[in-house]
Amino acid sequence: MPSDIQQTFKQNREHFNEDFRLRIHRSLSWLQRAEQAKQEQDFDSQFIFLWIGFNAVYAKDLGADLRSADKGAFVQFIYRICYLDKEQKIYYSVWNTFSGSIRILLNNKFTFQPFWDYHNGLITEQIWVESFERNKKKALSALSQKDTPEILIAVFNHLYTLRNQIIHGGATFNSTVNRAQLKDACNILATLIPEMLKVMLNHSHDKTWGKPFYPVVKIRSEEHTSELQSHSGIS
């Protein structure tokens, strides 16, 4: 994780509102743990920690329908973060660093949710195949037009399926089956999330960020301190 993000956060944390400060603090803590998992070559854990770090920056109260609400939240977040990316760092990462990895990911049926819906008997084979081809065509169009938000949404939809496979016990730890896609997913997230954090730090007062999911509740007890008060920085 780039040290300049931690430094910027520490130097300016007193100027951020509490909700924003909590989002960044949480995300950085998980990105730091993801970096340790990378050094251990534990890609399953790295991916989980990276996804939690991503969740920390965009998640809001999801209501009853978690799946659709969560995906809707990160779609909204991606549009906003790309709009605020005036230096086009996210754009550069997508088009110059990960164009090959992204193409491979978008062509992977195993990270495409309708493929699993078909195998779980929820839809027909024709429906998932047509959906897969339609989404690939849309993604290729976005690639040709260099439409960063649309490509990121397509990428994160695939990553979200990978996330569900792991979090919900649909994959074996350290499985040889998904090593390549996990490595690519980790590389993509490990690069994009810090760039997203930089954009957020440059626009800390943007109302889009909102209140974080599960805000800190201060309890009147010497045994309980707020999450932020107990840390002078990211330890």
Buried (B, 14 or more C-beta within 10 A) or exposed (E): BEEEBBEBBEEEBEEBEEEBBBBBBBBBBBBBBBBEBBEEEBBBBBBBBBBBBBBBBBBBEBEEEEEEBBBEBBBEBBBBBBBBBEEEBBBEBBBEBBEEBBBEBBBBBEBBBBBBBBEEEEBEEEEBBEBBEEBBEBBBEBBEEEBBBBBBBBBBBBBBBBBBBBEEEEBEEEEEEBEBBBBBBBBBBBBBBBBBBBBBBEBBEBEBBBBBBEBBEEEEEEEEEBBBEEEEEBE
